[in-house]
Each structure stands twice: as C-alpha cells, then as structure tokens.
Amino acid sequence: MARRLISPCQGCGLLNAGFLGVFSSSHYQRLPLSSSSRSSPGKNCSANRANLRKEASHWTSSASSLSLHSLKLVNKRTTCCVATEPPPAATEEPEMDLPKEIFLKDYKKPDYLFDAVDLQFKLGEEKTIVTSKIAVSPGTEGNSSPLALHGCDLKLLSVKVNGKDLKSEEYTVDSRRLIVSRPPAGIFNLEIITEIYPQLNTSLEGLYKSTGNFSTQCEAEGFRKITYFQDRPDVMAKYTCRIEADKTLYPVLLSNGNLVEQGDLEGGKHYALWEDPFKKPSYLFALVAGQLECREDSFITCSGRKVTLRIWTPGQDLAKTAHAMYSLKAAMKWDEEVFGLEYDLDLFNIVVVPDFNMGAMENKSLNIFQSRLVLASPETATDGDYAAILGVIGHEYFHNWTGNRVTCRDWFQLTLKEGLTVFRDQEFSSDLGCRTVKRIADVSKLRTYQFPQDAGPMAHPIRPHSYIKMDNFYTVTVRFCFLPISFQIPINMHAFFHEHQPSCHLSRVYEKGAEVVRMYKTMFGASGFRKGMDLYFQRHDGQAVTCEDFYAAMCDANNAQLPNFLQWYSQAGTPTVKVTSSYDASSHTFSLKFSQEVPPTPGQPAKEPMFIPVAIGLVDSSGKDMPLTSIYSDGILQAITSEDQSVFTTVLRFNKKEEEFIFNNIPEKPVPSLLRGYSAPIRLDSDLTESDLFFLLANDSDEFNRWEAGQLLARKLMLSLVADFQQQQTLSLNPKFVDGLRTILRNTSLDKEFIAKAITLPGQGEIMDMMPVADPDAVHAVRTFIKKELALQLKDDLLATVTSNRSSEAYTFDHDSMARRALKNTCLAYLASLNEPDTTELALNEYKSATNMTEQFSALAALSQNPGQVRDDALLDFYNKWQHDYLVVSKWFALQATSDIPGNVANVQKLLAHPAFDMRNPNKVYSLIGGFCGSPVNFHAKDGSGYKFLGEVVLQLDKINPQVASRMVSAFSRWRRYDETRQALAKAQLEMIVSANGLSENVYEIATKSLAA
C-alpha cells in the first residue's frame, strides 16, 4: 500500500480547507496541518524529492501529522502543481526548479489514439468518483512507447488494462503524469478511476462546484483535473458520459451530445446518459449538474430538421434569457445563409454560470457562459451588454464548425479557431447592425489592446513559438469579458485595456488573428472567401489541423498565390507603412510610394516584409470618388475592372520592402483615402496634411476613413498640447478642430452612433502609446482640458442633441434606438464634465428619469466624473436600488474603480471589504481590480500606491485563482514605458511577486517576461 504526499495547487482549495495530508492508493486519510504550515506551501515537491523521501518513509509506518516547515525549501522557487510521492517502483522525477517552456518546433504526433471514451461521474458532497474507459490504439503501427497521460490534483484509485489491475511496477504516477510502462501491442482498453474534490476547486478549472451547482471548464488543459488523459487537442474521440447524483440537489444533469437514457437510482439518486456522435478533443468535454430551469425554443434548419434549444439558468434569472435565445436563433440562421453551415445535432444547450474564468465556452452542444453574457433585461443591461450577448452567443455557436468539427492540432494553432471565429462573429454583428460602427469598434479594440502589447515584452506572433502556461493565451476574452461591456461614454473606462490588457496574448491570437482572416476576404472578395471556407471543411472535417491548412484551402480555392502572407502567423510586431504621394499633371498620373518596417520584438530582432493589402480610393476636389481604370506596378500595367462597372476602391497588394503604384487617367490631383475599411492591421504614416484630413473628415465616402481622419486630427492636437503642458505653456484649442466636430454633430445625414464615435476623443492610453516616455498626468490633464473646452464651445449643440434624442418609448434593441441613446449619452457626458449647476442638474434629471439601464448608468457615469456630494449620493442611490442584482453591482464596482478622482486607491481598497465583493468571483475581480488599473492617473500614481495595491492583490489572487491573477499582473507588462521613478516602483512590485514562494506558473510567466524586457 503506497501512500503519497499531496501538496495541492494554489487555488484548488485543498490547502485552505485543511485537506493537505497523506493519500493512500486504497483510501483517503486526512492529516490536517497547522496554520503555520500553510503559510509556505511547497507546490512542486519534485524539486525537493530528497527531503520528501525521508519524510515519506516515516509516513509509511506512521500516519503522523505533517508540518511543511520540515521541508527544507532552500533557494528553490516552487511552482504550482500537485506533487505525489510515487509508489516504490516509480521512476524518480527529474528535479525542476523552473517551469518548463513548451515550443512549437517540438511538436510530435501522439503515440496513441483514443477512439472512444466512456466517462462515469458519481457526484458527491465531499468527493466525486470519476471512471474513464478508453479504447486505445497505437498512433503508428508497431508502436511500443509508454502511454503517458496528463493529470493534476487527482487521487488515483485504480488502473486497469483490458480488465486487469496493473501492478505497481507496471505504471508510474507523479505530479503531472500517469505513465503505463508497457501497454499491450495493438488495440486495448484502459480503465482509470480517480477521486476529485470539486467543492474545493477555486481555480475554476476542470470540474468545480459554484453556487450549489457542478460545472466544468476544460479549455485549454482543465480535463487533466478530472481524470488522467492525453489532454491535447489532436487526440479526438467519441464520448459517452453517465452522470449520477442526488436527484433533489441536482435535478438537472447535462453533458455533450444527445440525451439517450435517464432514470432513478436507489438512495434518492438519479442518472443521465449522454452520447456525442462526433469526435472531439478533451477540451470540449462539459458537464453541468444542479438546480436549473430552462427557456426552451426550437429552430428549423435549412434541411428541415428541428433542433431543440434550451438556455439553463437559476429560476430567478429565467426571464432575462429572451435576448440570448433570439441571438442564438439569429446566429444559426446567419451561419446557414452566409456559410452554408447547418447545426448537426438535435439539441443545443446553453448554461449560465456566475463563477467562470472564461467569458464563454463552446463545448460541443453544451455551451457554458458567464452570467453577464447571457442575462439581460432593459432595466439591468445596457445596449453594450445586449450587443455583446448577441456577438458572444454567435461566437460560441459558430465554433461548432470552426473549432469543434475542425479543431487545432496543438495549442500554438489557437488563432486557427479563435481568429477565424472572431472574424465570423464580427461579420455576424455587422450584418445585424451598422457595419461601419462595428468596424470602428473592432479596430479601436485592436489598437487599444493589441498594438501596445505588440510593442511590449510579451510580443509574439498570432501563432506563438513557445509558452510556459497555455492558460495565459486566454482571457475571458477581452472581447468577451473584462470590464462590464456597458461603457459607451467618452470617459476613460477603457484605458485599462489600452495600457494593461489583462492577457497580452489574447488580443494577438483573437483580435489580430481575426484581422489576418479578414485580409483573405479583402483580397478574394466574399465569394472567394466562401469558396475557401467550403474547401477547408471539405478537406478537414473531423480533423485537428494547422494554420497552413487554412491558408492552403484559401489559396487553392481561388487559384492564388500569396507570397510571404504566412509571415503574419510567424512574425510578431505591428508593421509601420509609410506612404508618400505625387501628382504629374502632364501625364495625368498619381503615384503612391510605399515602404514598410516591422519593428524588432523579443526573440525576433530582424523581420521580413509582410504581405499587406491596402484598400484605396482617390477623392477629387469636389469630394467625389474618382473612377479607377488602370494601375502600373512592378513593371506591369493592370486594368482595374469590375464587370463593366466603375471602380472607386481597389486593393493594392504590397509585399516588398518598398514599392510604387502609379494610377493612370487621373484628371486632377486627388486626396488619397488610404487603407479603407482598415484593410490590414498596420500603423499608417502618410504625408496627408492637416487640410487633407479635414477634407476627408468632411467628404470621404468611406465612413471608417472619415472617422479615422477625425481621430488623426485629435491625436495630433492632443500630442501637441501634451508638449505644451509639459513646458507649462497655456493650452488653447484649434478652432478648426472645434468647427470640424460641430459640423459632424449637426450633420443629420450621418448615422447617430457614427456621430457619437466621431466626436469621442482618443483614449489616454492611445496617446501615451505614441509618446517616447508615457506621461499619464500630462495626458490626463490635456484630455480633460479638451473635453471641457469642447463642451463649453459646443454647449448649445450638445444640449440640443440631448433634448432631441430623448424618448418616452419602451426600450427596444435595434440599431436606430441604440444609436440615438449612444449619441445622447455621449453629449451628456461632455456637458457633465463642465461641473456647472445646470449641467449637473441635467445629468441628475436624466439619471432619475431613465427607464432603462443604458441611460441610467450613462447618466450616473457622467455624474461620477466630478467629486462631491452629488456624485456620492447618486452612487449610493444606485447601489441601494440594485444591490440585489450582482451583475449590476459589478457595473457599480467598475464605475468607481475606473474613476480618475485623485487618490482613488483608498476607495478601491475599502471596496475590497464591501459585502458585495467576492475575490473568488472573476467578474467582480475584473470589475474592481481590473477597473482600477484603467485609471492611468491612479494606477500610475507617482507615489507608487497603485502599483503596491496591485502587487499585493495579485499574490492574494494567485492563491485562489492563478488564471485571474495572471491577467491582473499583466497590468505591469509595459512598466518600461514610463519615467524612471515609476519604472523603479513597478519593477519592485514585479520582483516582489516573482520572489514569492508558491507562485503559480501562470503569474510566473507573465511577471518574469515583463521583468526581462
């Protein structure tokens, strides 16, 4: 009988619950530790094997209590992993002081394939027994390699091969693996029984219990916390799952696929048997058990099949699921119409979970969502919430084909499924709303999150070359889940993500990945892109594939070659493209000279030219697009045609270090409209003058570029005023800029939401990112000055806009209504910034008279810009009204956390002790702690108080949920962008974090890479 020392993962809950002790292969014996021994847990005991072996010999003969002070952890950095003392025949683990880095170049096909997986769960109040029966076949003929299975936080009860218990010398088990030394030749059956403790699992990975219900999160590497398995995406199998549980406590039992059997058992228990007929990797497995109620509907597919749709949630929230059901049905219809993709099962379930690391998860036929991405009512959710629910419901449903039916060979290929599916959900939302406004929002997000990170210490391509902890490539996707998705007002709610996007990996893998996919559509057109998608599914349905496979399908379907396009997958950094223009009146030609440079990034000092599609139009002096007939490039004259119709926009394929394009038959000097629709994820540096930009702001037919011209003018103005502020000069506003915004504001032909975005100033982080040394105090002061000056000079227009956009009609979620509210709220925020009695009273009246959360919360945010009794009273009133709704309370936390009011760190520290705050709930952590980092002047306070606050919180969080902690520590990743004083203060916090004993691999990876920059 072999006993094993279990040193639990930080966050699994075993340590804090006192369940650290000796585990036997035949029974569990709890040996509680003293409180002092819990203060320095050893997380990777393999690094201390010599010390542990002496203790283990004593435990074998005497089950005495243990103090970890007996472990001599001298000069060893311990990392998060359950460590087990192997049975006597086990092979000694190599000593590991530091986490292991995984490299793409080391990919190897699995030695064994899993053809079928039968899982059985016996859910209990103290423990859960998991039995897995796997049909195993060799990956290659004649393979005799050991079978290595991943595992974490598991108590192994038994291992059988072909029905026979393995002897201790026939397998080894350690903190990360179960290895069957000599598997049988050919096909065989493997049965493993494990014991797990979901109630103590605060990491929210694997199987865990939250608010009384069981739930799972297996992407990327959570399945190994359920049972020993080849937990990698290229091992695809058909699954069945039998769940047994108390019928009273857990009346609803859900898993993947179709429900094939259910019934009652003795002792007040019941069971459900689920079968998924499609192969899937382990990360797509899901289980939910609890007291839930459902909204049920149905969808008739294009082939006439009826699909039952169910959204499960606690009963009190059921009324808030109507919009999610509408979104699901809209997504199913859109995917059929646009891509010809039909749902493939008879049932589709969505489950709402309040405690969830991801924003949502696309498990086959059983999607699991964080509450705020499903639940919505006009009284409690904003237009932003409604729009996000539409997009995320669509995103997870679209994964059924782009991610589930065709999945990733390895996790380095994550952008293959996520970049493609983000692109698909962006197109879905664009088709159901305003395409220009959606494009502006997506590009703003890309620039806010991805561009700064691509210039920082965590820069990597959309397909990384290495990682330490795969979880760090995820967030609750920024797109999906950090600050409440409701902030549509021009106060600095999103600054946190501009400077400190909580997972520097995600925006590259997801958002930049989507831009790379979009470039295929830009070059091949909608029909060409559809042909490429069709070929991709035809070739790879049911397979785990690579980014090259998608590239090949696109090129082959369109009989095209895209030289150096694959550089987008392998090179980090944002290309900078410089453009100069010249007009030759004698030959009626217009020349554009392009040059590109990709800046050096960690590990990639030298870069090759990228393939960059540049959509372009030429605007004449009357503000009209010029017809484009032919272009001369690379020694070849090419006609620009489109089925005998005039062409006003064409796409230049720029793939060299330098290249010139000459347009023919141009009767007058034009103003070029460059990079229309933002056709490539680059930084553009052109020779457009200020006059050109004002001209494009007034006349460009491409609305994205019209908005872009205004943003360029605003950025130049802000940078100029920052320089004046730093030199203590008097600030003044360019009258032409004010007039330009006034013209936009008064233009009734423009979409109202477009106007709202066009008059919104760039964020503080965006401006700091353009400075050699970021100065948060100067940028904040300048942005505040411009905002108040605009409010003062445009006051009459702003007041008129607020008045004309009020409505007494009931709330509706449609573009016109959302656009009206967005414009009204933007103008109200400008007016409230004046902090004058009449404008404050206006905002207060809007707050009190609001009939929906969009207008009420926007009015509250407008009032909250200015410290004082009115602000305090409004915040208290809002909390008292909505304290029963945890999603609304999260908004309330975030609004206070992101405040630029001086010294706000003290208020945020008090809010940590608020009865409504829970450090174990990711959404509240993102709202309060992540939100605080969204205030540059407070997070980057000169005295270092913001840095100290975050450093302390990160260490506290790491013991509860390492994934969430790693997202928070990424706020430090660009610490070298600031002055020397701030650098020293931030560096000290990073060094403090790295030196902490028991640090998780998640936090360690982000913190050490930030320090090494």
Secondary structure, 3 states (H helix, E strand, C coil): CCEEECECCCCCCCCCCCCCCEEECCCEECCCCCHHHHHCCCCCHHHHHHHHHHHHHHHHHCCCCCCHHHCCCCCCCCCCCCECCCCCCCCCCCCCCCCCCEEHHHCCCCCEEEEEEEEEEECCCCCEEEEEEEEEEECCCCCCCCEEEECCCCEEEEEEECCEECCHHHEEECCCEEEECCCCCCCEEEEEEEEECHHHCCCCCEEEEECCEEEEECCCCCHHHCCCECCCCCCCEEEEEEEEEECCCCCEEEECCEEEEEEEEHHHEEEEEEEEEEEECHHHCCEEEECCEEEEEEEECCCCCEEEEEEEECHHHHHHHHHHHHHHHHHHHHHHHHHCCCCCCCEEEEEEECCCCCCEECCCCEEEEEHHHCCCCCCCCCHHHHHHHHHHHHHHHHCCCECCCEEECCHHHHHHHHHHHHHHHHHHHHHHCCHHHHHHHHHHHHHHHHHHHHCCCCCCCCCCCEECCHHHHCCCCHHHHCCCCCCCCCCCCCHHHHHHCCCCCHHHHHHHHHHHHHHHHHHHHHHHHHHHHHHHHHHHCCCEECHHHHHHHHHHHCCCCCCCCCHHHHCCCCCEEEEEEEEECCCCEEEEEEEEECCCECCECCCCCCCEEEEEEEECCCCCECCCCEEEECCEEEECCCCCCCCCCEEEEECCCEEEEEECCCCCCCEEEECCCCCCCCEEEECCCHHHHHHHHHHCCCHHHHHHHHHHHHHHHHHHHHHHHHCCCCCCCCHHHHHHHHHHHHCCCCCHHHHHHHCCCCCHHHHHCCCCCCCHHHHHHHHHHHHHHHHHHCHHHHHHHHHHCCCCCCCCCCHHHHHHHHHHHHHHHHHHCCCCHHHHHHHHHHHHHCCCHHHHHHHHHHHCCCCCHHHHHHHHHHHHHHCCCHHHHHHHHHHHHCCCCCCHHHHHHHHHCCCCCCCCCHHHHHHHHHHHCCCHHHHCCCCCHHHHHHHHHHHHHHCCCHHHHHHHHHHHCCHHHCCHHHHHHHHHHHHHHHHCCCCCHHHHHHHHHHHHC
